[in-house]
Amino acid sequence: MAKYWAQRYRYFSLYDQGIQMDQEGWYSVTPEKIAAHIAERCASDVIIDAFCGVGGNTIQFAMTCHRVIAIDIDPVRLACARHNARIYGVEDRIEFICGDYMTLLPRLKADVVFLSPPWGGPGYLAQDVFDIKRDIPMDGEHLFNETCKITKNIAYFLPRNSDPDQIGRLA
């Protein structure tokens, strides 16, 4: 945890304003500058953040998109995301939904979907190759294919050691 604490301002530049994170949030949040870059690339009218966690990407999407639908299955992380969005002044642009993205998916509509599913914790780094079909709990290939039913505009945030052949087949 000490390594994550040392990076708290990389995760949220407004950390000292009262940012909230649970234990998983510390190792799963996207650093703010990376999230801002992703948000610029995903600028649209409506975007879905399918696994919003504590809101790092969600907040940045609210700065570039008209409306953000932020979904997380964990009510504690979703409450953190809402609180953190309030600190950044973007809470009013975000609809927070506590639920399972895969269950909600048939009823969702958006221009872009951002997928950053659980990778199984920091242990993914010990693997030579991250298998998106096997190592993402809901089968990352199935997740992508189902998301294509909403839109073809999908940003898929994956570990750097993901199998490039698997990613290529999705594209």
N, C-alpha and C positions, 0 to 999 in steps of 0.2 A: 504493500500500500504506500510505502514511503516514496517510491518512484512516481506513483500517480499523483500524490499530494504535491510533489515538486513541480508537476506540470499543470497545476490547477488553472493558472492564468492562460495557458495554451488552450485549455478546454473551454473556458468561459472568461473573457476579458473582464467581465463584471462580477467575478467570483466573490469579491468582498462585499457586494451589495446584498448577499444573502442567498446565493445559489444553493440549491438542494440537490443531493445525489444519494442514491442508495449504493450498496457495495458493488453491485453489477455495473451501475452507471460509471463508476470510476474507470473500469477497463473497457467499456463499450462505447462511450461517447466519442464522437468525432471531434478532433481539434477544431476550434472555431475558424481558423483561416482556411482549412480544407473544406469545412462545411459551407463557408461563404463562397468558395470557388464552385463547389457542386451546385449551390443554389443559383448562381449566375448562369450556369450551363442548363439548369432545369427551369428557368424563368418561364412562367405560364400563367394561365388564368387560375386553374385548379390543379393542385398537386396532392397526392396522397403520400404521407410518410407512414409506410405500412408497419414499421416496428420502431416507434418514435423514442422509446427509452426515456431518458431524462430531458430530451428536447434539444440537443445540440443542433441537429440538422433542421428540425422543425422551426426553430427560431430564425435561422438563416433563410429558410424557404419563405417565411412570413415577410421577409424584407424584399423579396423579389417576385413573389406570386400574389395574386389577388386574394386567393383563399387557400388555406392548408387544412387537410383532413389528417389529423394525427391520431394514429391507432396504436394501442399497446394492450397486451393481455394482462399486465400487472398494474393494479390500481395505485400502488405506491409510486412506481415510476411515472405513471401518467399524472399523478398529483404533483410530482417534482417538475415534470415538463410544463404543466400549467403555471406553477409558481415561477419557474425560470422565465417563461414567456412574458409574464407580468413584469418582471424585473427589466426585461429588454423593451417593454412597451409595445409588444405585438400580440398580446393575448386575444384581442378582439378580431384578429384575422384568422384565428385557428379554431377549428371545431375538434374538440378532444373526444375520442370514443374509446371506452374501455371494452375490449373484446378481442376475439381471435380473427386476425386478418383473413385467414383462409375461410372462415365461416361467413364473414361479412362480404367477402369478395363479389359474390354474384349480384349484390345490390349496390355496388359502388360505381361511381362515374367520375372520371378525371381526365385531364389532358396528359398528365405525367404521373407515373408511380415511381417512388423511390423505395428500393428494397435494400435493407441492411439487416438481414435476418441474423439470429443468434449463431455465432460460430463455435459455441461450446467453450467459451472462456479463453484465456491466454494460452492454453495448452496447444492451440492450433499451430503455434510457432515451432513446436517440437517435431511436427510432421514435415517430411520432405515435400509432399504434395497434398494439398487440401482437396478432397474430393467433394464437390458441391452436391452430388447426389446422395452420398453416404454421410457426410459430416455436418450438413445442415439438417437439424431435427425433422423438418417437414419435407425433406428432399428438395434441394435447391433447383433442380431441373423442373420438377413438377410445379414448384412455386412460380418459376418464371413463365412456364407454359400457361398456367392458370391466369397469371397477371396479364398476359397477352389478350385475354378476353375483355379487359378493360381498355387497354391502349397498347399501341406498339412503342410508345415513348416510355421506356423503362430505363432507369438508372439503377444499376446493380452494383452495390458496394460489397466487394469480396476481399478476402485475405490475399496478400501479395503472392502467397505460395499456392494459389488456386491452380488447378489443372488447366493450362491454356487450351488444350484440345476440347475440353468440356465447354469452356466459354465460347470458343469458336463455333461449336455446334449450335449454341443458343442464338448466336448472331445470324 
